[in-house]
Amino acid sequence: MNEEMEPEKARASAWFRSLRDEIVAAFEGLENRAAGSDAAPGRFEVTRTKRSDNGGGDAGGGLMSVMRGGRVFEKVGVNVSTVHGRLGARAQAAMAARGVPGMESDPRFWASGISLVAHMQNPHAPAVHMNTRMFWTPHAWWFGGGADLNPCIEYPEDTVHFHATLEAACDAHDPGYYPRFKSWADEYFFVPHRGRARGVGGIFYDDLNTGGWAADFAFTQAVGRAFLPAFLPLVERRMGTAWSDADRDAQLVHRGLYAEYNLVYDRGTKFGLETGHDANAVLMSLPPLAKWV
C-alpha cells in the first residue's frame, strides 16, 4: 500500500462529507415534519472552517453546519473536516504514548472525520453524539468513532433500540465488536468527578487497524450509516411529548454534565484545540443553555 495513502485518504474524506450531507438533509426534513409550532422549520447555517499551520499556511479545514432554535433541535452541529500538518511537541508525545512510532523524526499527520452533537428542544427527546474519523501518520493509520445516547429522561425502550441498531451494524462485521466497543463506551463516557456516566452509552472505538484498510473503512461506514436508523425513530416518538418546567430543569442540569465532560475529558476537544483547528467548530458540541445546581 502506498505509504502516503492518498487514494484511501480521498475516499475516507469524501465519505465523511457524503454522510454529513445525508444527515443534514434528514434533520431538516424532520424539522419540516414537526407539528405544533408556529416557528419556521430550522435550517443549518454552514460556515467554512480553516486550520492554519504553525507558519500561517493552509492546513486544511472543513464545514461547520449548525442549526439553532429549530422546532425539534435547540442546537445541533454536524461538522466535517480534513486537516493536515505537523504535530506539536505535546501532540507528538501523546501519539508516542499511544504506541505510534517515529513521531519525533517525522511528525506529519492527516485527519478527516465527521462529528455530530444534537441538543433537543423537548426534554423527552434524547441528546446524541456521533463521530467517525480516520487518522494517518507516516508510521501508522487507524479509524475511530462511535455514537452514544444522552437522554435527561430515559425511556428504556429507546435505549434498547439505539443499542440494538448499533449492535446489528457491528455484528455484520465482527461479532466481537459490539461487546468490546460497548464496554469501551461505558468506560470512555464515564464522568469520574461525578461518579456516573454522561448518558446511556452506545459504542466507542479508537486505534482500529486490523491490517485491512478496506475492511476497517467498511466498518466505519457501517457505524455512520447506522446512526440515523438508531436515532431518528426516538426523536419522532418523543418530540411531541408534553413536558413540564421540571422536565426542562432536568434537561438543563443534564446539559451541564455534558458540558463538563466535553471540556474536561473529551479527546476530540483536546486534539482539536491542541492542533489549532477552528475553536468554534471544536466547541460546537457545547449546549446552547445549561444549568448547574
Disulfide bonds with the S-S distance in Angstrom:
none
